Amino acid sequence: MGKSFVVWVVDDEPAIRELLNVIVTSAGYEVEVFSGGAEVLACADPVPGAVLLDLMMPEVDGVAVLKELKRRHPSLPVIVLTAVNEISRAVEVTKLGAYDYLVKPIDQERLKTTLHRALSHASLTEEVVRLKSELGERFHLKNIIGSSAAMRRVYAQIEKVANSDITVFISGESGTGKELVAKAIHYGSLRSDRPFIDVNCAAIPEGLQESELFGHEKGAFTGALATHPGKFEQAAGGTIFLDEVGEMSGSAQARLLRVLQERCLQRVGGTKTINLDVRVISASNRDLESMVADGSFRQDLFYRLVVFPIELPPLRQRAEDIPLLVEHFIGKYARDAAAGVTGIQPGAMEALRDHTWPGNVRELENVIHRSLLLADGPAIGIDDLPVGLGSGADSPGSESAAPISVAMSLDELEKAAIEKALKRHGGNLSDVARQLGIGRSTLYRKLEQYGFKNKKDD
């Protein structure tokens, strides 16, 4: 903490102010002193880290100062100091928001400990607020990329439903951004400061779906050694996002239907009814109507989930958005790129626009990330794209020693990038390391890891 925190000392007695100044300064904090309540309330300086406030002062007493400080700055820790040890007084100031209540004469070590805890608590509170703000900003509607007519329709739908509690169903192929839309709805809603619980139904074994979603009581089944609140309870007051909802078992579908109808649940093996205040957003890349027709998905559940449908268009139907997405992903992965790679050549962009993108935006993001690792010049070229998107590594005159494909693992991609750089620079390891943006020692380790032998040094 140290000197970055300023502590205000408010007391009408000069000797007490001086003593508190010495104690707080010795604890490593800066101090600003005030001789009374009117003086501190008139101060327009930046908000301090904490306040040490005498309770009994003439003119404006400590209670009035405490009320006004907490009105102005609710999270500001105020430590009340008083010569009167009365439980009723301590209860009163605590209810008004005081962090703690210390009786004079002040125990120096206790004051230092209390002050340290107060500042730590305030710092943690500020960090939580900052992280929540960043999280909301990250999943704000404006961070969904695209200006096509199809995406403008999606934006309009999100704005219409965000501040309501209507149940939303998001459809679209894999990789179109269903989770991003669900988060934009949540963080644009009145529930934004409450939990967002993301559940991939396809990733939960069928036999565990009910327990994971709705919880279970201790002893409900073999291995249930303790009571376990499910995802719905964890989302209390917020939003639960059921991705790939079409993969739910029949019994889990039946329980979900009851939750949506009655807004309550019973844990597996339990009898207690737990009321719920949870918004439900679901999604699927499967055609739920067809599943209803063939009997694999409950019709009554379908109508409970698909109250407000939002359909995300596949990338091939909004090719005009590809340049915007490419620019976004180049910026996102700029740190992974070789030095100076900041754009994409027209031929490579044309190849991206012509591709059918079966993996949609997720596939495009992976392609850009990997191409940045391979690019030699200031812009991604057509030879840096995976095979099947452009001339690729199989084209005449290509410098790549091995074909690069979207299906390659990151290790395979890294090996191919090193091999290409080695060929381009004739084995000069200094130039190779410079192009790849890594240190020489890291390059040596990678050469050994991938089995490159007898490479020429500079």
Secondary structure, DSSP 4 states (H G I P E B T S, - for coil): -GGG-EEEEE-S-HHHHHHHHHHHHHTT-EEEEESSHHHHHT--SPP-SEEEEES--SSS-HHHHHHHHHHH-TT--EEEEES---HHHHHHHHHTT-SEEEESSP-HHHHHHHHHHHHHHHHHHHHHHHHHHHHHHHTSGGGS---SHHHHHHHHHHHHHTTS---EEEE--TTS-HHHHHHHHHHTSTTTTS-EEEEEGGGS-GGGHHHHHH-B-TTSSTT--S-B--HHHHTTTSEEEEETGGG--HHHHHHHHHHHHHSEE--BT----EE---EEEEEESS-HHHHHHTTSS-HHHHHHH-SEEEEPPPGGG-GGGHHHHHHHHHHHTGGGSPTT--EE-HHHHHHHHHS--TTHHHHHHHHHHHHHHH--SSEE-GGGSPBTTBSTTTSTT---SS---TT--HHHHHHHHHHHHHHHTTT-HHHHHHHHT--HHHHHHHHHHTT--SPPP-
